[in-house]
Amino acid sequence: MSTDEKMLARIAALLRQAEGTDNTHEADAFMAAAQRLATATSIDLAVARAHTDNRTRAQTPVQRTVTIGEQGARGLRTYVQLFVVIGAANDVKCDISSNSTFVYAYGFGEDIDATHALYTSLVMQMVRASKDYIASGAHRPTPTITARINFQLAFGARVGQRLAEARDQAQQEATKGPGSVPGTAVALRNKDLELKDYYRETSRARGTWRATSATAGYSSAARRAGDRAGRRARLGGGGELAGARSALER
């Protein structure tokens, strides 16, 4: 089993623990642990690559296509935003199709795998939480579509913040904590530069993508509700991870 596969298996175990507790603080701890694990694995591989003279193709950045939804489906922009913020916490850059049906993900393989695994779980939670909010009627008199979009945008923003905090903690421990490996900070900086160079050479994106359109409308109540749901979000069961890798178009 590769290092990447071991990481995904361990993340799956953390997800099952998160699902098995009704304690929000415990669920949050498991979610943060999953992100720190993904970051720690990514750091270990970056350090290993820095000491490898002859790198294989699997040790260089790649581009993958991630399908978000069918053309014409509503709410795809909020799904894309969720993927993008998770990717940002895992060193994955994204280009988005004009109709938001798919994303081009750029990064090292282990980082894209971790991003997709986290997204697979969190997007289901986001949809479920927004449906519950709409069904409660708490959004009235705001139109349903406006409330749903605002709820999901706030959910994604909060989740992205939580994952970024967990990543920063893991990087801090790896570069400055007790037992940190010499050269880790340099390896991470080189990894970042390599990804930026790869993205600049590979990406054909033009223009700026926005998560909302000018006609989407704004609802502060829905934003607050979505933010609260994002704070409570826990990662889904391990079964959702099983198909995460196969859902990627290599």
N, C-alpha and C positions, 0 to 999 in steps of 0.2 A: 504494500500500500504506500503510495507517495505521500510526501509531507502535506500536499494540498488536500488529498483525500482524508488523511488523518485529521486535519483541521476541520473539515466539513463534518466528519463523524462526531468530533468533540462538540462542535457547535450544535449539532442535532441533539446531543445529550443535554446541553444547557437549555435548549428550547423546550424539551420535554419537562424539565424541572420548572421552567417558567410557567408552563401551562398547568402544572400540577399544584400550584399554590394560589390561594386567594388573597395572599398578603401582597399589597401593591409594592411595598418596599423590597420584598424578596424578588418579585417579578422584575423590578427595575434593576436589582443587583445582577440577576441572571442575564438580562439584556446587555448591561454594561460589560459583563464578563465575556459574553459572546463577541462583542466588538473588540475588547482588549485582546482576546485570543486571536481574532483575525489580524489585528495589527501586529501582535507579537510574532505570529507566523510570517507575516509579510516582512518584518524587520529581519528575522533570522535568515530568510531567503535572500534578502538584499545584501546582507553581510557575506553570505556564502558566495553570491555572484561576484562580489568585489574581490574575492580571492580565487576566482576561476579564470584561467588564461584562455581556455578554449570553450566558449559558451555555446550551448546548443540553441536551436530556434525556440525551444520551450523556455529558455531563460531570458528572452527578450520581450519587449512590449508587443502586444497584439491588438488587432481590432476585431470586435465581434458585433454581430447584429442581435439585438434583443427585441423581440416582438412585445409591444405593449397592449395592443388590442386591434379589433377589426375597424376598417375604415367606416366612418359614419357613427361609430359608438360615441355616446356622450360621456364627458368627464375625463377623456384621455389625458388632457393637459395636467390634471392633478396627479394622475398616475405617473406621468413622465416626471413631474416635479419630485415625487417621492423617490423614484429611482435615482434622479440626479443628486439629491441631497445625501442619499445613502452612498452613492458613488464618491461624492466629495469627501466623505469620511474614510474612504478606503482607497484613495489615490487613483480614482478612475475618472477620466475626462469623458464628456458625452457630447455628441452632436445629435440633434433631434430632427426627425423628418417634418416636413411642413404641415402634415396632417396629424402629427403626434402618434402615429400608429407604431413606430419603431424608433429605437435609439441605437446609434453607433457608439459602442463603448470602447474606449482606448485605455489600456493599462496592462499590467503584468497579469498572467493567467490566474494566479491565486487571489488577486484583488478583485478581478471581475467575478470569479466564482463566489467569493464572500458577499459581494454586493448583490448578486442575483439571489443568493440564498436568503439574505436578510429581506430583500424586496418581496420575494415570494410569500413570506410570512406576513410582513407588515401591510402589504396592499390588501390582503384579505381582512385584516383587522380594521383598516381604514374604511373599507366599504361597509363592513358590518356595523361599525360605530356610527357612521353617517346615516345609515338606514334606521338605526335605533333612534337617532336624534330626530330625523324627519318624522318617523312614526309617532314620536311623543307629542308632536304638534307644537313644540317649544319654539319653532322657527317662525310661526305665524305672527304678523301677516306677510313676512318676507316670502317671495316666490320660492317654491321648492328648489328649482335649479340653482338659484342664487345662493340659497342657504347651503346646499350640498357642496357647491364649489368652494365657498368660503370656509366651510367646516374642514374639507379635505386639504385645502391649502395650509390652514393653521396646523392641522394634524401633522402634515409632512414637515413643516418648518420646525415644529417642536421635536419630532423624532430625529431630524437631522442634527439639531443642536445637541441632543442627548448622546448620539453616536459620536459626534465630533469631540465632545468632552471626554468620552471613554477613550477615544483614539489618542488624544493629547496626553492623557494620563499614562497610557501604555508607552508612548514615545518618550515621555519624561523619565519613566522608570528605566527604559532601555538605554538611554543615552547618559543619564546622570545619577541613576539610582545605584545602590550597592550591588556589586557584581556585574555592572554594565561592561560590555565587551568593548575594548579599545577599537576605535575606527568606526563605531556604529553610526555616529552622527555624520561622518564623511560618506559612508555607504548610503545613508538615506538622502543626503544632498545630491549625490551622484545619480541615485535612482530617480529623483525628482527631475533633474536636468535631462536624463535620458528619455523620460516619458514626455517632457515638454518638447524635446527635439523630434521625437517620433510623431507626436501629435501635429506639430507644425509641418512636418514633411508629408503626413498621410491625410490629414483632414482636408476635405473639400467644402466645408461648411461656408455658407454665405449668409449674412444678415444676422439678426438677433432674435432668439426665441423667447417668448414670454409665456408664463404659466397662465395668465388670464388675458382675455380680450377686453377691448374697451367697453363692450356692452354687457360684461358679465355681472356688474353690479357689486355692491359691497354690503356686508352684514356683520356688524361688530358682535352681535350676539352669537352668530354662527361661528365666527372666528374664536371667540372665547370658549365655546363648547368644543370646537375642534382642538384647541390648544390643551384643554383639560384631558381630552381623550388621548392626545399625543403623549401627555405626561404619564398616563396610565398604561400605555401600550406595552404589551408583553409579546415576546416572540412566539410564533405558533408551534404546533407539534412537529416532531422530527419527521413524520411522514411527508410533510410538505417539502422537506429538503430533498427527498429521494429523487424527485424529478427535476430539480432545479437545474442541474447541469445539462440534462438532455433538452431542456427548453431553449437553450442557447443555440443560435445558428452559428456554427463555427466558421 
